[in-house]
């Protein structure tokens, strides 16, 4: 994690302030390591639809969890398994419908809406328009804010973790 953090900082010129585990797989030590590295947030867990503070050894850690969900991940719908057929392909229009319904429900609840999108999944001509439509739909709603994970975590710490 230290090498990855330092490499990202070297390449981008900006020190990362958060963590997302590959495939959202964590070890029992991951959150402690994220805290030890001084990160602001993690975005690997699915315990809620709202951001929340993570605990380490039963104590509040100051780390914000920006929760993810398979339902809002493009890979679930487009990366299918052939043998056995465990994840069938979903047509792009149906995926758009799911994402729009998720966005609308989050908006109605005054909550966060976070998509997980992979360039090698959504980045095809037959799919990328989904992202355009979701953004267009979000922009049509009053007061929608597009924030980075760092901005979201900072907002949560300022407004919710007291």
C-alpha positions as CSV (number, residue, x, y, z in Angstrom):
1,X,0.0,0.0,0.0
2,X,2.9,2.4,0.8
3,X,4.5,1.7,-2.6
4,X,1.2,2.2,-4.4
5,X,0.5,5.4,-2.5
6,X,4.0,6.8,-3.3
7,X,3.8,5.7,-6.9
8,X,0.5,7.5,-7.4
9,X,1.9,10.6,-5.8
10,X,4.9,10.4,-8.0
11,X,2.9,10.0,-11.2
12,X,0.2,12.5,-10.4
13,X,2.0,15.0,-8.3
14,X,-0.8,14.6,-5.6
15,X,-0.7,12.5,-2.5
16,X,-3.7,10.2,-2.5
17,X,-6.0,10.6,0.5
18,X,-8.2,7.5,0.2
19,X,-8.3,3.9,-0.6
20,X,-10.4,1.4,-2.5
21,X,-9.5,-2.3,-2.3
22,X,-9.3,-4.1,-5.6
23,X,-12.6,-6.0,-6.2
24,X,-13.6,-4.6,-2.7
25,X,-11.7,-7.5,-1.0
26,X,-10.3,-6.5,2.3
27,X,-8.2,-8.3,4.9
28,X,-8.8,-8.0,8.6
29,X,-5.9,-5.5,8.7
30,X,-6.9,-3.3,5.7
31,X,-8.8,-0.6,7.6
32,X,-6.1,-0.3,10.3
33,X,-3.5,0.1,7.5
34,X,-5.7,2.8,5.8
35,X,-5.8,4.7,9.1
36,X,-2.1,4.2,9.7
37,X,-1.3,5.7,6.3
38,X,-3.3,8.8,7.3
39,X,-5.9,8.4,4.6
40,X,-9.2,10.4,4.9
41,X,-11.5,7.7,3.5
42,X,-12.0,4.1,2.3
43,X,-14.5,3.1,-0.4
44,X,-14.6,-0.6,-0.4
45,X,-17.5,-1.6,1.9
46,X,-21.2,-2.1,1.5
47,X,-22.7,-1.7,5.0
48,X,-24.9,1.2,4.2
49,X,-26.1,3.5,1.4
50,X,-24.9,6.6,3.4
51,X,-21.3,7.5,4.2
52,X,-20.3,6.6,7.8
53,X,-17.3,6.5,10.1
54,X,-15.3,3.3,10.3
55,X,-14.3,1.8,13.6
56,X,-10.9,0.2,14.2
57,X,-10.8,-2.2,17.2
58,X,-14.2,-1.0,18.2
59,X,-13.2,2.7,18.3
60,X,-14.1,5.5,15.9
61,X,-11.3,5.9,13.5
62,X,-12.0,9.3,11.9
63,X,-12.0,7.4,8.5
64,X,-15.0,8.0,6.3
65,X,-16.5,5.1,4.4
66,X,-17.9,6.0,1.1
67,X,-19.9,2.9,0.5
68,X,-20.0,1.0,-2.8
69,X,-22.6,-1.4,-4.1
70,X,-22.5,-4.0,-6.8
71,X,-25.8,-2.7,-8.1
72,X,-24.1,0.6,-9.2
73,X,-21.1,-1.1,-10.8
74,X,-20.9,-1.5,-14.6
75,X,-18.9,-4.7,-14.4
76,X,-21.9,-6.6,-12.9
77,X,-24.0,-6.0,-16.0
78,X,-21.4,-6.3,-18.8
79,X,-18.7,-8.7,-17.7
80,X,-20.5,-12.0,-18.0
81,X,-19.4,-15.6,-17.3
82,X,-20.0,-18.1,-20.0
83,X,-19.4,-21.4,-18.2
84,X,-21.2,-21.6,-15.9
85,X,-23.5,-18.7,-16.8
86,X,-23.4,-16.9,-13.5
87,X,-23.6,-13.3,-14.6
88,X,-25.6,-12.9,-17.8
89,X,-25.1,-9.8,-20.1
90,X,-27.5,-7.0,-19.5
91,X,-28.5,-4.7,-22.4
92,X,-27.3,-1.1,-22.1
93,X,-30.8,0.4,-22.0
94,X,-31.6,-1.8,-19.0
95,X,-28.4,-0.7,-17.2
96,X,-29.2,2.9,-17.8
97,X,-32.7,2.3,-16.3
98,X,-31.1,0.8,-13.2
99,X,-28.6,3.6,-12.8
100,X,-31.3,6.3,-13.3
101,X,-33.6,4.7,-10.8
102,X,-30.7,4.5,-8.3
103,X,-29.9,8.1,-8.9
104,X,-33.5,9.2,-8.5
105,X,-33.9,7.3,-5.2
106,X,-30.6,8.7,-3.8
107,X,-31.7,12.2,-4.9
108,X,-35.2,11.8,-3.2
109,X,-33.4,10.7,0.0
110,X,-30.9,13.5,-0.1
111,X,-28.2,10.9,-0.3
112,X,-25.1,10.0,-2.2
113,X,-25.2,8.4,-5.6
114,X,-21.9,6.7,-6.6
115,X,-21.2,4.8,-9.7
116,X,-18.3,2.5,-10.2
117,X,-17.2,2.4,-13.8
118,X,-14.3,0.8,-15.5
119,X,-12.8,2.2,-18.7
120,X,-12.4,-1.4,-20.1
121,X,-16.1,-2.1,-19.4
122,X,-18.1,1.1,-20.0
123,X,-15.7,2.6,-22.5
124,X,-17.2,1.1,-25.6
125,X,-19.2,3.0,-28.2
126,X,-22.3,0.9,-27.4
127,X,-22.0,1.7,-23.7
128,X,-20.3,5.0,-23.0
129,X,-23.5,6.9,-23.8
130,X,-24.9,5.5,-20.5
131,X,-22.5,7.6,-18.5
132,X,-23.5,10.7,-20.6
133,X,-27.2,10.1,-19.9
134,X,-26.6,9.6,-16.2
135,X,-24.7,12.8,-16.0
136,X,-27.3,14.7,-18.0
137,X,-30.0,13.3,-15.8
138,X,-28.2,14.3,-12.6
139,X,-27.5,17.8,-14.0
140,X,-31.3,18.2,-14.6
141,X,-31.9,18.0,-10.8
142,X,-31.6,21.1,-8.6
143,X,-28.7,21.1,-6.2
144,X,-26.8,18.1,-7.4
145,X,-23.2,18.2,-6.5
146,X,-20.5,16.3,-8.4
147,X,-17.7,15.7,-5.9
148,X,-14.5,13.6,-5.8
149,X,-14.1,11.0,-3.1
150,X,-11.8,13.4,-1.2
151,X,-14.4,16.2,-1.4
152,X,-17.2,13.9,-0.3
153,X,-15.1,12.6,2.6
154,X,-14.2,16.1,3.7
155,X,-17.8,17.2,3.6
156,X,-18.9,14.1,5.6
157,X,-16.2,14.8,8.2
158,X,-17.3,18.4,8.5
159,X,-21.0,17.8,8.6
160,X,-21.6,14.4,10.0
161,X,-18.7,13.1,12.2
162,X,-19.0,15.2,15.3
